[in-house]
């Protein structure tokens, strides 16, 4: 079988869950030929790349423009997507040429609109995967920017060409897709033990402090009052950015240890409530302090998922930037460690469906 997977380059969440689907496909059919079409960074896919798994850098959608993780640049997002629509015929024709060169048996898509146009024109079925669609995300922006309603309509026209949608939990309105099938959660589960990862990071097995992963990047942290964070001497933070200048923080090179292994080795994480973080918190049962975002329609669904299936506590943006984290972590660590069961084999389920098993 030959498969092309179009993946939104917005953040890492789309890519990491789709890599899990491909891992499951390759576990069943190791010689499946895979072509990734995405702007997500190549290093995410590198462990899979070989003589029949290929990465092609390609931007057909960019998701949402942001200065940081907590708010969306709505006007520039819609304006930029309108620019893509102006190039749509050319971009779709280029994808038709690519599909002609590869001759795939099936297309998966999370959740790039133009890919469905290319698949339809090429004459092959395209299957969507995801928990939200860009028409739903952008529709929320139209209350302030109604002049861009044509953007949403164009996206919906593309999505209507999908063969079906495998919809994962914590989803928004995806009624634009003609055939919808619900599947379990997709999330990366740690392979290494907590003890092994802490040893690899140079942490003592007798470490008395709580270990908390900073699941945020430097542009999310640059306006935080670090002096208040440094007063939390009973917590050691782990960051993947070497620009984080916190006395009670150790830096870790991105990719040095698999993210899910680090997450599992921590006592907690502080992060935005993005899909990837929410799913992996649930799968690895790592408590989370989450900072709700502005202008993200999916946040209520993801936060509801945390409240139902995870040990979690909310930290307002005001308290986040002021460095008032102590009370939230105190509440989090005092909560009972109750983790309701939730099926998380969505990658395997989708893989079997794609392969007709």
N, C-alpha and C positions, 0 to 999 in steps of 0.2 A: 504493500500500500504506500502511496505517496500522499502526504498531507502538508498543506500550507496553513500556518497559524498567524493570523493578523492580530497584533496586540497593541493596545493603546500604550503610548509612551508616558502617560501621566503617572508620575510617581513610580514606585516599585510594586505596588499591590497587584496590579493586573498581571505583570510578568511573573511574579513569584508563584501565584496560584496556578497560572497556566503551565509553568514549568512542572508543577506537580502532576498535572494532567498528562503531559508528555512523558514524564517518568513512568507513569502507570501504563501508558500505551506501550512504551518500549519494554516494560517488564513482561508484557503479554506477547508482543510481536517485536523482538529486538531489532529486526532488520527494516522496520518501517522507516521510510525516508521522510524526514521532517525539514520544513523550511520555515523559519521564523521571519516574519516581516514586521519590524517594530523600530521605534526610536529609543526604547528602553536600552540601557547600557549593555554592551556585549559581555561584560564580565559576569553579569547575572547568569548568562546562558553558557558560559565557557565550559563548565564541567560536563555539559552534555554534547558539546560540539565534537564531531568526528567525521568519518568519511561518508556518513549518510544523515547527519544532522547539521544543518547549516543556519547561520545567522546572516540576515540581510538587513542592513540599516535602512529604514524607510519611515518617513513621517507622513501619515495620512490623517492623523488626528493628534492633538496635543492635550486634550482634556480641558483643564482650567489653568489660566495664568494666575500665579500667586507670588506675592513678595515673601510670604512665610506660610506656615501650615494652617494659620488660623482665620484667614479671610481670603476671599476670591476677588480678583480684578475683573469684575463682570463686563464692563464696557469693552475693555481691550480683548477679553476672551471672545465675545461675540463678534467684534470687529475683525479679529484675526480669522475666526472661522468663516466669516463672510468672504474673506480673501481666498480661503481654500475653495469655497464654492465657485468663485470666479475661475479657478483653475481645474474645476472638477472634471471636465471632459478630457483634458490632457492627462490628469493623474489617473483616471480610470483606464484610459487607453494604455498607459504605461503598465498598469497592473494586468491588463488583458495580455499584453506582450509577455509579461513575466509568467503568467499562468500557462501561456502557450509553450513557453520554453521548458517549463517543469512538468506539465501535464499531470496535475494532481488528481487524486480520486475523490478528495473531499477537502473542504475548507472549514477551519474553525476560526472564530472571530470574537475577541474580547476588547473592545466592542466598537470597532472602527467602522463608521457608516459606509465609506466609499468601497470597502471590501465587498459588501453585499451587491453593489452595483456591478463591480468587476466580475464577480462570480455569476451573477445573472446573465450578463452579456456573454460570458465565456460558455455558459450552459452547464454549470456544475452547482450542486447544492452547497450552501454555506450554513453552518450551524453556529448560533451565537451562544456564548457562555457569559455569565455575569450576574451581578445583583442590582445593577442600575444601568440606565442608558442615558446617552448625552442629551437626547430630546427632553427627558424628564429633568435633568439637572439644569439645562438652559432655560426651560420653561419658567422656572422660578425667577430667572433674571428679567423676564419680559414685563414684570410688574413695574420695573423702573425703566426698561428699555424696549417698549413695545414695537419700535420700528424694526427690530430684528426678528420679528415673528417668522420671516421667510427662512431663517436659519433652522429653526425648529421644524418647520414643515419639510424642508429639504432632508433633514436627518430622518424624520419619520418615513418619508418616501423610500429612503435607502433601507431602513430597518424592515419595512414591510416585505422586502424581497427575501428575507431569511427563511430557510426551510423550517427551522424550529429554534427554540431557545431552551437551553438547560439553565434553569434559574436556581442560583444558590441562595442560602438564607440571608436575612436582613436586607430584603430587596425593596425597591421603590416601585412606582407605577411603570410597568413594562408592557402594558396592554397593546402597544403598537405592534408587537410581534404576533404573528398569526397562530403559532402553535407553541405552547409553553409547557415544559415538563420540569417539575421541581426536583432538585437533587440535594443530597446532604452537603454540609459545610466542607470547604477545602481549606486546609491549613497545614503548614509545615510542622512536623513533630520532631522534637529533639532525638538525636541518635546517641549522643554521648551523655554520660551520667553527670550529675551536678558536681560531684567530687572531681571527676576527670577534667571538667572544663575549668573549675576554679584553680586546679593545679596548673593547668596550661596557662592560665592568666597570671600565675604567680601569687595567687591568694592563699593564705594559710588555711589549713583545714580547721584551725581553731579560731578563725576570724569571728570576733564577737559583734562586730557592726552588721547592720542590715546592708545587703548588697542590692542596690537599685539601679536598673538600667535607664539611662537617659535616652528615651526613644524619640529624640528630637534633634534637629540639626542646628548648626550654629546660628543661622538666620532666625531661628525660633527662640534662641536663647540670648541674643545680643542685648535685649532691653530688660533682662531679668536682673533684679537686685541680688547679685551673688553674695553680698555680705551676709544676708539672712540665711542663705543656703549653707554657707560655710560654718554657721553656728550650729548646724545639725551634725554634731561630731559623732553621733551614734549611727550615722549612715555613710556608706562609701558608695559614691556614684560611679558608674562606668559609662564612658562616652566614646563614640566612634570618631568624633571630631577632635583633632589635636589643638584646636583653637579655644577649647573650653578651659578657661583659667580659673579653676576651682581647686582650693587646697584639698578638699575631701573628695577628689575625683581622679580616677585613673583613666588614661586614654588607651584605646584599643584600635588598631588599624582595621579599617573596614574590610571584611572578608577573611581576616586572620582566623577567626573561629566562626562557623556558621551561626547566623543570627538566632535561629531557633534554639541552638545549643546554649548560647549565652543567655537568652531569655529564660530558658528552663533552669539555668544555674543561679538566677537572681531571686531574691526574696520578693521583689516587686519591680514594676516598670512605671515610668511616668511618660505619657504620650498623648497625642491627639487620638481620637477614636476612629482611625481609618480601618478599612476592611481587613487588610493584612494583619495589623496589630490586634484587632478584635478577635479574629479567627485563631491566631496563634497563642494569644492569652488563654483562650478557652481550651484549645487543644493541649497546651502544656501546663495549664492550671497555674499560671503565674498571676498573682493579684496586680491590679492596675489602678493608678491614679490617672484619670483622664481629664483633659482640658477641652471642653466643648468648643466648637468652631462656629464662625459666622458664615452665612451664605452657602452652606453645604446641605443640600436637601436630604442627603443620606444620613446625616448625623442622628436624627431621632431614631431611625431604625437600628443603627449600630449601637447607640447608647442603650436602647431597649434590650438588645442582645446581651450587652454587658450586665445589665441589671438582672436579667433572668438567668444567665448561664455562667456568670463569673463573679469573683470577689473583687469589688470595685468601689471607687469613691470619686466623686466629681470635685474638680478644683476650678473655680471661676478664672477667667482670663485676668481679671483684676488682681486676684490673689496670686495667680501664677507669676505675672510680671513684677509684682511687689515682693516676690520671694516668700510669701506667706504659705509655705508648703507644709509646715509642721503639723497643723491640726488635721489636714487631710491624710497624711501618712499615719498619724496616731490612730485615726478612725479605721483606716484600712487594716493596720496590723492587729487591731483589737477585734476585728470581725471574725466570726466562725468561718472556717475554711470549707464552705459548702459549695460543691461544684455539681450542679444537676447534669445528668447525662445528656449528651447531644451527639448524634451521629456525625462523624467527621471524615467519612470515606468518600466524599464527593468526587475526588480525582479518579478513584478506581471505578466508581459508578459511571462517570462520563466516559472514561476510557473504554469500558466494555460496550457502552452504547455506540460509540464511534466505530468500534471494530466489529459490531454486530454480534457480540458474545452474549 
